[in-house]
Amino acid sequence: MTPISDEPVANQNIIILGNKGWNLMRLKQIGVRVPQGFIITTEVFRCLDLIDTYTPASVNFKQRVASMMSRLEQQTGQVLGDPENRFCCRFVPGHPYPSPE
């Protein structure tokens, strides 16, 4: 997983981040306003069967998602599930190569 932030990230690679994730990181780097968030890398989806069936991998994945969500809550001042201060998330699936038109 990779945060969408101003921090330098070692794996800024289209194969790892996917096309949409890579473009979001590039936009952020050139100063375009991109909402805080994180990218679940394409590696996770390549290993999804293992994550689903191997308990340590599943626990690790869930802990990392919870950690990233907690980070977003701290950055935005909103809490997921709070009816008074709604925290909206958008999940955008993708893959490393653009789809044919």
VEXLUMFI-470706 format. One line per field, with one value per atom (N, C-alpha, C, CB): residue in one letter; atom name; x, y, z; residue number from 1. Coordinates in steps of 0.2 Angstrom, whole numbers, plus 5000, padded with zeros to 4 digits. Last residue first. Glycine has a CB too. Example, Ala and Ser with C-alpha at 12.3 -4.5 7.8 and 13.67 -1.06 7.14 Angstrom:
type: [S,S,S,S,A,A,A,A]
atom: [N,CA,C,CB,N,CA,C,CB]
c1: [5064,5068,5064,5070,5066,5062,5066,5057]
c2: [4989,4995,5000,4997,4972,4978,4984,4978]
c3: [5035,5036,5039,5029,5039,5039,5039,5045]
seq: [2,2,2,2,1,1,1,1]
This chain:
type: [E,E,E,E,P,P,P,P,S,S,S,S,P,P,P,P,Y,Y,Y,Y,P,P,P,P,H,H,H,H,G,G,G,G,P,P,P,P,V,V,V,V,F,F,F,F,R,R,R,R,C,C,C,C,C,C,C,C,F,F,F,F,R,R,R,R,N,N,N,N,E,E,E,E,P,P,P,P,D,D,D,D,G,G,G,G,L,L,L,L,V,V,V,V,Q,Q,Q,Q,G,G,G,G,T,T,T,T,Q,Q,Q,Q,Q,Q,Q,Q,E,E,E,E,L,L,L,L,R,R,R,R,S,S,S,S,M,M,M,M,M,M,M,M,S,S,S,S,A,A,A,A,V,V,V,V,R,R,R,R,Q,Q,Q,Q,K,K,K,K,F,F,F,F,N,N,N,N,V,V,V,V,S,S,S,S,A,A,A,A,P,P,P,P,T,T,T,T,Y,Y,Y,Y,T,T,T,T,D,D,D,D,I,I,I,I,L,L,L,L,D,D,D,D,L,L,L,L,C,C,C,C,R,R,R,R,F,F,F,F,V,V,V,V,E,E,E,E,T,T,T,T,T,T,T,T,I,I,I,I,I,I,I,I,F,F,F,F,G,G,G,G,Q,Q,Q,Q,P,P,P,P,V,V,V,V,R,R,R,R,V,V,V,V,G,G,G,G,I,I,I,I,Q,Q,Q,Q,K,K,K,K,L,L,L,L,R,R,R,R,M,M,M,M,L,L,L,L,N,N,N,N,W,W,W,W,G,G,G,G,K,K,K,K,N,N,N,N,G,G,G,G,L,L,L,L,I,I,I,I,I,I,I,I,I,I,I,I,N,N,N,N,Q,Q,Q,Q,N,N,N,N,A,A,A,A,V,V,V,V,P,P,P,P,E,E,E,E,D,D,D,D,S,S,S,S,I,I,I,I,P,P,P,P,T,T,T,T,M,M,M,M]
atom: [N,CA,C,CB,N,CA,C,CB,N,CA,C,CB,N,CA,C,CB,N,CA,C,CB,N,CA,C,CB,N,CA,C,CB,N,CA,C,CB,N,CA,C,CB,N,CA,C,CB,N,CA,C,CB,N,CA,C,CB,N,CA,C,CB,N,CA,C,CB,N,CA,C,CB,N,CA,C,CB,N,CA,C,CB,N,CA,C,CB,N,CA,C,CB,N,CA,C,CB,N,CA,C,CB,N,CA,C,CB,N,CA,C,CB,N,CA,C,CB,N,CA,C,CB,N,CA,C,CB,N,CA,C,CB,N,CA,C,CB,N,CA,C,CB,N,CA,C,CB,N,CA,C,CB,N,CA,C,CB,N,CA,C,CB,N,CA,C,CB,N,CA,C,CB,N,CA,C,CB,N,CA,C,CB,N,CA,C,CB,N,CA,C,CB,N,CA,C,CB,N,CA,C,CB,N,CA,C,CB,N,CA,C,CB,N,CA,C,CB,N,CA,C,CB,N,CA,C,CB,N,CA,C,CB,N,CA,C,CB,N,CA,C,CB,N,CA,C,CB,N,CA,C,CB,N,CA,C,CB,N,CA,C,CB,N,CA,C,CB,N,CA,C,CB,N,CA,C,CB,N,CA,C,CB,N,CA,C,CB,N,CA,C,CB,N,CA,C,CB,N,CA,C,CB,N,CA,C,CB,N,CA,C,CB,N,CA,C,CB,N,CA,C,CB,N,CA,C,CB,N,CA,C,CB,N,CA,C,CB,N,CA,C,CB,N,CA,C,CB,N,CA,C,CB,N,CA,C,CB,N,CA,C,CB,N,CA,C,CB,N,CA,C,CB,N,CA,C,CB,N,CA,C,CB,N,CA,C,CB,N,CA,C,CB,N,CA,C,CB,N,CA,C,CB,N,CA,C,CB,N,CA,C,CB,N,CA,C,CB,N,CA,C,CB,N,CA,C,CB,N,CA,C,CB,N,CA,C,CB,N,CA,C,CB,N,CA,C,CB,N,CA,C,CB,N,CA,C,CB,N,CA,C,CB,N,CA,C,CB,N,CA,C,CB,N,CA,C,CB,N,CA,C,CB,N,CA,C,CB,N,CA,C,CB,N,CA,C,CB,N,CA,C,CB]
c1: [4949,4943,4938,4944,4958,4957,4950,4957,4964,4960,4959,4953,4982,4975,4971,4976,4988,4988,4982,4990,4987,4993,4993,4999,4970,4975,4981,4973,4957,4961,4966,4965,4944,4948,4952,4944,4942,4942,4947,4945,4933,4937,4936,4934,4932,4930,4935,4931,4924,4929,4927,4932,4919,4918,4924,4914,4913,4920,4918,4925,4903,4904,4910,4898,4899,4905,4907,4911,4889,4889,4894,4890,4891,4885,4885,4879,4905,4903,4897,4908,4911,4905,4902,4907,4928,4923,4918,4927,4930,4930,4925,4929,4940,4934,4935,4931,4952,4948,4942,4948,4961,4955,4951,4951,4972,4973,4967,4976,4965,4969,4970,4976,4960,4955,4959,4953,4971,4967,4962,4962,4976,4980,4976,4986,4966,4967,4971,4971,4968,4962,4963,4956,4981,4980,4973,4980,4977,4982,4982,4989,4968,4966,4971,4965,4977,4971,4969,4966,4986,4988,4983,4992,4977,4980,4983,4986,4974,4968,4971,4964,4986,4983,4978,4980,4989,4993,4990,5000,4978,4979,4983,4982,4982,4976,4976,4970,4994,4994,4988,4995,4991,4995,4995,5002,4981,4979,4984,4978,4979,4984,4983,4991,4968,4968,4974,4969,4968,4962,4963,4957,4982,4979,4973,4978,4981,4985,4983,4993,4972,4971,4975,4972,4979,4973,4971,4968,4991,4992,4985,4997,4987,4990,4991,4997,4982,4977,4980,4974,4994,4989,4984,4986,5001,5003,4998,5010,4994,4992,4995,4995,4991,4994,4992,5002,4980,4981,4984,4975,4984,4983,4985,4988,4975,4981,4979,4982,4974,4971,4977,4967,4969,4973,4969,4973,4966,4964,4968,4956,4976,4974,4972,4979,4980,4977,4974,4972,4996,4989,4986,4987,5010,5006,4999,5009,5017,5017,5013,5015,5013,5020,5021,5025,5000,5002,5009,5001,5001,4998,5000,4990,5008,5012,5008,5011,4998,5005,5008,5009,4989,4987,4994,4983,4995,4994,4992,4988,4997,5003,5001,5006,4983,4987,4993,4989,4979,4976,4980,4969,4989,4988,4985,4984,4998,4992,4992,4986,5009,5003,4997,5006,5017,5015,5009,5021,5018,5017,5014,5023,5022,5016,5014,5015,5029,5030,5023,5035,5036,5032,5033,5033,5041,5038,5033,5034,5046,5050,5047,5054,5040,5038,5043,5031,5041,5043,5042,5051,5025,5031,5034,5030,5013,5019,5026,5019,5003,5005,5011,5007,4994,4995,4996,4988,5003,4999,5000,5001,5002,5006,5001,5009,5004,5000,5004,4995]
c2: [5006,5009,5005,5016,4996,4997,5001,4991,5002,4998,5000,4998,5004,5007,5002,5013,4994,4996,4999,4990,4990,4993,4996,4989,4994,4989,4993,4984,4997,4999,4993,5005,5004,4999,5000,4992,5015,5015,5010,5022,5021,5015,5015,5009,5034,5032,5026,5038,5039,5036,5034,5030,5052,5048,5045,5053,5054,5053,5049,5050,5066,5060,5060,5060,5069,5072,5067,5074,5063,5070,5073,5072,5049,5052,5060,5049,5041,5046,5050,5051,5032,5029,5035,5024,5038,5033,5031,5027,5054,5048,5043,5047,5068,5065,5058,5065,5075,5077,5073,5084,5071,5075,5077,5070,5065,5070,5075,5067,5055,5060,5066,5057,5048,5051,5056,5046,5043,5048,5051,5044,5035,5040,5046,5038,5025,5029,5036,5025,5020,5023,5028,5018,5014,5019,5023,5016,5004,5010,5015,5007,4996,5000,5006,4995,4991,4995,4999,4991,4984,4990,4994,4987,4975,4979,4985,4976,4967,4971,4976,4966,4962,4966,4971,4962,4954,4960,4965,4957,4945,4949,4955,4945,4939,4942,4947,4937,4933,4938,4942,4935,4924,4929,4935,4927,4915,4920,4925,4915,4913,4913,4918,4914,4916,4909,4908,4904,4929,4927,4920,4926,4930,4935,4932,4942,4921,4920,4924,4922,4928,4921,4920,4916,4940,4940,4933,4943,4944,4939,4938,4942,4954,4948,4942,4950,4963,4960,4954,4964,4968,4965,4961,4970,4973,4967,4964,4969,4985,4979,4973,4980,4993,4992,4985,4991,5004,4997,4994,4993,5020,5015,5008,5017,5033,5028,5023,5024,5051,5044,5039,5043,5067,5062,5056,5064,5074,5072,5067,5069,5085,5078,5076,5072,5098,5096,5089,5101,5097,5097,5095,5092,5097,5102,5102,5108,5086,5092,5098,5091,5076,5078,5085,5073,5074,5076,5080,5071,5068,5074,5078,5073,5056,5061,5068,5059,5050,5052,5057,5045,5048,5052,5054,5048,5039,5046,5050,5046,5028,5031,5038,5027,5025,5026,5030,5020,5022,5027,5029,5025,5011,5017,5023,5015,5004,5004,5010,5002,5003,5007,5006,5014,4993,4992,4996,4994,4999,4992,4990,4987,5012,5010,5003,5012,5016,5013,5011,5006,5021,5025,5022,5032,5015,5011,5015,5005,5025,5021,5017,5016,5042,5035,5031,5033,5057,5053,5045,5054,5065,5061,5057,5056,5070,5073,5070,5081,5056,5061,5065,5059,5042,5048,5054,5049,5028,5034,5039,5037,5011,5017,5023,5018,4994,5000,5006,5000]
c3: [4871,4870,4866,4867,4883,4876,4875,4871,4898,4895,4887,4898,4903,4901,4897,4896,4916,4909,4907,4904,4929,4927,4920,4928,4935,4933,4930,4929,4947,4941,4940,4941,4957,4954,4948,4953,4969,4961,4959,4959,4981,4979,4972,4983,4992,4985,4984,4980,5007,5003,4996,5008,5018,5012,5009,5007,5033,5030,5024,5035,5042,5037,5034,5032,5056,5052,5047,5056,5061,5062,5057,5069,5060,5056,5056,5059,5057,5061,5057,5063,5048,5052,5057,5056,5050,5046,5051,5044,5055,5057,5053,5065,5051,5050,5053,5043,5049,5055,5055,5056,5039,5038,5044,5033,5046,5041,5040,5035,5054,5057,5052,5059,5043,5048,5052,5053,5037,5033,5038,5028,5047,5045,5041,5040,5047,5053,5051,5058,5035,5036,5042,5037,5037,5032,5033,5025,5047,5048,5043,5048,5040,5046,5047,5052,5030,5028,5034,5025,5039,5035,5032,5029,5044,5049,5045,5052,5033,5036,5041,5040,5029,5025,5028,5019,5041,5039,5035,5036,5040,5046,5044,5052,5028,5028,5034,5029,5031,5026,5026,5019,5041,5043,5037,5043,5033,5039,5041,5045,5017,5022,5028,5019,5009,5012,5017,5006,5005,5007,5011,5001,5001,5006,5009,5004,4990,4995,5001,4994,4981,4983,4990,4978,4979,4983,4985,4979,4972,4978,4982,4983,4964,4961,4966,4958,4972,4968,4965,4963,4978,4982,4978,4986,4967,4970,4974,4974,4964,4960,4963,4953,4980,4974,4971,4976,4985,4987,4980,4989,4990,4984,4987,4978,4999,4998,4992,5004,5002,5001,5001,4994,4999,5003,5002,5011,4982,4989,4993,4989,4974,4974,4981,4972,4965,4971,4970,4973,4957,4956,4963,4950,4958,4962,4961,4960,4953,4950,4952,4942,4962,4962,4958,4959,4960,4966,4966,4972,4947,4948,4954,4947,4951,4946,4947,4939,4958,4961,4957,4962,4949,4955,4958,4960,4940,4938,4943,4933,4948,4946,4943,4940,4950,4955,4953,4959,4936,4940,4946,4942,4933,4929,4933,4923,4947,4942,4939,4946,4955,4957,4953,4957,4949,4955,4957,4960,4936,4936,4944,4935,4938,4935,4936,4928,4953,4947,4944,4948,4966,4961,4954,4961,4978,4973,4968,4976,4987,4984,4978,4988,4988,4989,4984,4987,4998,4992,4994,4992,5002,5004,4998,5010,4999,4997,4998,4999,4995,4999,4996,5006,4996,4991,4995,4987,5002,5003,4997,5010,4997,4996,4997,4989,5000,5000,5000,5006]
seq: [101,101,101,101,100,100,100,100,99,99,99,99,98,98,98,98,97,97,97,97,96,96,96,96,95,95,95,95,94,94,94,94,93,93,93,93,92,92,92,92,91,91,91,91,90,90,90,90,89,89,89,89,88,88,88,88,87,87,87,87,86,86,86,86,85,85,85,85,84,84,84,84,83,83,83,83,82,82,82,82,81,81,81,81,80,80,80,80,79,79,79,79,78,78,78,78,77,77,77,77,76,76,76,76,75,75,75,75,74,74,74,74,73,73,73,73,72,72,72,72,71,71,71,71,70,70,70,70,69,69,69,69,68,68,68,68,67,67,67,67,66,66,66,66,65,65,65,65,64,64,64,64,63,63,63,63,62,62,62,62,61,61,61,61,60,60,60,60,59,59,59,59,58,58,58,58,57,57,57,57,56,56,56,56,55,55,55,55,54,54,54,54,53,53,53,53,52,52,52,52,51,51,51,51,50,50,50,50,49,49,49,49,48,48,48,48,47,47,47,47,46,46,46,46,45,45,45,45,44,44,44,44,43,43,43,43,42,42,42,42,41,41,41,41,40,40,40,40,39,39,39,39,38,38,38,38,37,37,37,37,36,36,36,36,35,35,35,35,34,34,34,34,33,33,33,33,32,32,32,32,31,31,31,31,30,30,30,30,29,29,29,29,28,28,28,28,27,27,27,27,26,26,26,26,25,25,25,25,24,24,24,24,23,23,23,23,22,22,22,22,21,21,21,21,20,20,20,20,19,19,19,19,18,18,18,18,17,17,17,17,16,16,16,16,15,15,15,15,14,14,14,14,13,13,13,13,12,12,12,12,11,11,11,11,10,10,10,10,9,9,9,9,8,8,8,8,7,7,7,7,6,6,6,6,5,5,5,5,4,4,4,4,3,3,3,3,2,2,2,2,1,1,1,1]
